[in-house]
């Protein structure tokens, strides 16, 4: 199976929503309620939302396209955060948010996530960012290890609303140049 990393287009919106429905739950703590996950998917990761993201000039969506099937995606937001907890801890300014970075479980362990991360860092640098930041659930040890391996370091914490539950995230940051 061959794959390429490319910018998503409006034609990808439905497939992105379907991929998000598979990948987002994997990043949630085990005790997350299915109705909270479903509410988040509907509110944030629907086909309509992806169409909005794809039309926004400050958002870049990259996809792993494996022979016509989407197997991963990242979503970068190139505007200042409105979250005061995040603003207070960022040092690499201007800083782009890596809002989403997910790979289908069938592609875990194959290097696809590292390739997607490399492309995401390059896209942020190409847009003029000096830094890249993200929020990751404090219980998601696998993702935290991956982000640390990708050059991110923990710089703070923030809250994340998952349906009716408030989750606790680490804020991680890295410069876009080594």
Backbone torsions as a table, in degrees:
resi	resn	phi	psi	omega
1	UNK	NA	127.3	176.6
2	UNK	-102.1	155.3	176.2
3	UNK	-144.4	160.0	174.5
4	UNK	-135.2	153.7	173.4
5	UNK	-105.7	126.9	-176.7
6	UNK	-143.4	166.6	173.2
7	UNK	-72.5	137.9	177.5
8	UNK	-72.3	154.8	175.8
9	UNK	-120.4	170.9	178.7
10	UNK	-57.6	-30.5	178.5
11	UNK	-65.1	-17.0	-178.7
12	UNK	-88.2	-7.9	-170.7
13	UNK	-55.0	-46.7	-179.3
14	UNK	-65.4	-42.0	179.7
15	UNK	-69.3	-32.6	175.7
16	UNK	-64.9	-43.6	178.2
17	UNK	-62.1	-40.9	178.5
18	UNK	-65.0	-41.4	177.9
19	UNK	-65.4	-41.6	178.4
20	UNK	-60.8	-36.2	179.7
21	UNK	-65.3	-25.9	177.2
22	UNK	-86.5	-42.8	-170.5
23	UNK	-87.1	-36.5	-176.3
24	UNK	-60.0	-45.3	-179.6
25	UNK	-57.9	-27.9	-179.5
26	UNK	-67.1	-22.6	-178.6
27	UNK	-90.3	-6.2	-176.8
28	UNK	-86.7	150.2	175.3
29	UNK	-59.7	150.4	-176.8
30	UNK	-57.7	-29.3	-177.9
31	UNK	-85.0	2.4	178.8
32	UNK	-60.3	137.0	-179.0
33	UNK	-78.6	134.8	179.8
34	UNK	-54.0	-37.0	-179.9
35	UNK	-68.6	-30.4	175.9
36	UNK	-70.3	-40.9	177.1
37	UNK	-63.8	-45.1	179.4
38	UNK	-61.8	-39.7	178.8
39	UNK	-63.9	-41.1	178.8
40	UNK	-66.2	-43.2	178.2
41	UNK	-58.5	-44.8	-178.9
42	UNK	-67.3	-39.4	-175.7
43	UNK	-78.1	-31.6	-169.5
44	UNK	-122.4	-29.9	-169.4
45	UNK	-121.9	31.1	177.9
46	UNK	-83.1	168.5	175.9
47	UNK	-58.8	-41.2	178.5
48	UNK	-61.1	-43.7	177.8
49	UNK	-61.8	-43.8	179.9
50	UNK	-63.6	-36.2	175.7
51	UNK	-61.1	-40.9	178.1
52	UNK	-64.6	-46.2	178.7
53	UNK	-58.9	-44.3	-176.6
54	UNK	-67.5	-23.5	178.8
55	UNK	-88.4	-10.7	-176.7
56	UNK	-84.7	120.7	-178.1
57	UNK	-67.3	-14.1	178.6
58	UNK	-94.6	4.3	179.8
59	UNK	-120.5	133.4	174.7
60	UNK	-117.7	128.7	175.6
61	UNK	-115.4	121.3	175.5
62	UNK	-106.5	145.9	179.0
63	UNK	-129.4	150.1	167.0
64	UNK	-93.2	114.1	-179.3
65	UNK	-105.8	110.5	-178.8
66	UNK	-107.4	97.6	179.3
67	UNK	52.8	41.9	177.3
68	UNK	90.9	-6.8	177.3
69	UNK	-104.7	134.1	177.1
70	UNK	-80.2	126.5	-176.5
71	UNK	-121.6	3.0	176.6
72	UNK	-177.8	160.7	176.5
73	UNK	-158.2	155.3	170.4
74	UNK	-131.7	152.1	180.0
75	UNK	-131.2	118.1	-177.5
76	UNK	-110.7	133.5	-179.3
77	UNK	-114.8	113.2	-175.7
78	UNK	-99.2	62.3	174.0
79	UNK	-150.5	156.0	-178.7
80	UNK	-60.8	143.0	177.9
81	UNK	-71.3	151.3	175.8
82	UNK	-99.4	-2.8	-178.0
83	UNK	-84.0	114.0	-177.4
84	UNK	-63.1	-29.2	177.6
85	UNK	-66.2	-34.0	179.2
86	UNK	-78.7	-47.3	-179.6
87	UNK	-53.1	-39.5	-175.7
88	UNK	-66.3	-21.6	-173.5
89	UNK	-111.2	-9.3	-178.3
90	UNK	-77.3	139.7	179.5
91	UNK	-123.5	-19.4	-178.3
92	UNK	-95.3	84.7	-174.8
93	UNK	-108.3	144.9	-4.6
94	UNK	-68.2	147.5	-173.4
95	UNK	-123.1	129.8	176.3
96	UNK	-94.2	142.9	176.5
97	UNK	-89.2	129.1	168.3
98	UNK	-89.6	87.3	-171.5
99	UNK	-70.5	-35.1	-178.8
100	UNK	-144.4	140.3	175.4
101	UNK	-154.5	100.4	-173.3
102	UNK	-134.3	143.9	176.3
103	UNK	-127.4	137.5	178.3
104	UNK	-56.1	140.0	-177.6
105	UNK	-57.6	-26.1	176.8
106	UNK	-66.3	-16.9	-179.4
107	UNK	-107.2	3.4	176.4
108	UNK	-64.7	140.5	176.6
109	UNK	79.8	6.7	-178.0
110	UNK	-107.2	3.2	-179.5
111	UNK	89.2	-3.4	-177.7
112	UNK	-65.1	-39.4	-179.7
113	UNK	-64.2	-40.5	178.6
114	UNK	-64.3	-40.3	177.3
115	UNK	-63.9	-43.5	178.8
116	UNK	-63.3	-41.6	178.5
117	UNK	-62.9	-45.0	179.1
118	UNK	-58.3	-44.9	178.5
119	UNK	-65.0	-37.0	179.9
120	UNK	-66.5	-43.0	177.4
121	UNK	-62.0	-43.1	178.1
122	UNK	-62.6	-39.8	179.1
123	UNK	-65.8	-40.4	178.4
124	UNK	-64.6	-44.1	178.5
125	UNK	-62.9	-42.5	-179.9
126	UNK	-63.4	-24.6	178.7
127	UNK	-90.5	2.9	175.7
128	UNK	97.2	5.8	178.9
129	UNK	-74.1	147.8	171.4
130	UNK	-97.3	-22.4	-178.3
131	UNK	-139.9	166.3	177.7
132	UNK	-134.3	133.0	179.2
133	UNK	-129.1	160.9	177.8
134	UNK	-153.5	162.5	169.7
135	UNK	-112.8	135.5	179.9
136	UNK	-135.7	136.7	-179.4
137	UNK	-55.0	132.6	-175.9
138	UNK	-62.5	-16.5	178.8
139	UNK	-95.7	-3.1	-175.7
140	UNK	-90.2	76.4	-174.6
141	UNK	-60.1	-38.7	-178.9
142	UNK	-62.4	-46.4	179.8
143	UNK	-66.3	-40.6	179.8
144	UNK	-60.4	-45.0	177.4
145	UNK	-59.5	-43.8	179.4
146	UNK	-61.8	-45.4	-179.1
147	UNK	-65.5	-39.9	177.1
148	UNK	-63.4	-41.4	177.3
149	UNK	-63.3	-27.0	179.6
150	UNK	-87.8	7.3	174.5
151	UNK	97.6	3.8	178.6
152	UNK	-83.7	152.2	173.4
153	UNK	-132.8	149.2	178.0
154	UNK	-70.4	130.3	179.5
155	UNK	-125.3	-8.1	-179.3
156	UNK	177.1	-166.8	178.9
157	UNK	-136.0	160.3	175.7
158	UNK	-154.2	165.9	176.1
159	UNK	-95.6	153.6	178.7
160	UNK	-137.9	125.7	-179.6
161	UNK	-86.9	114.7	176.4
162	UNK	-113.0	96.5	-175.2
163	UNK	62.4	-117.9	-179.8
164	UNK	-97.6	1.9	-176.0
165	UNK	-106.0	141.9	173.5
166	UNK	-98.5	120.2	178.2
167	UNK	-99.9	163.5	-179.4
168	UNK	-115.6	125.0	-177.2
169	UNK	-115.1	150.0	164.6
170	UNK	-85.6	142.8	169.1
171	UNK	-96.1	126.8	179.7
172	UNK	-123.2	147.6	-176.0
173	UNK	-141.5	152.8	173.6
174	UNK	-152.0	150.7	170.9
175	UNK	-71.2	155.0	-179.6
176	UNK	-85.8	-11.3	172.8
177	UNK	-114.2	142.3	-176.5
178	UNK	-64.5	NA	NA
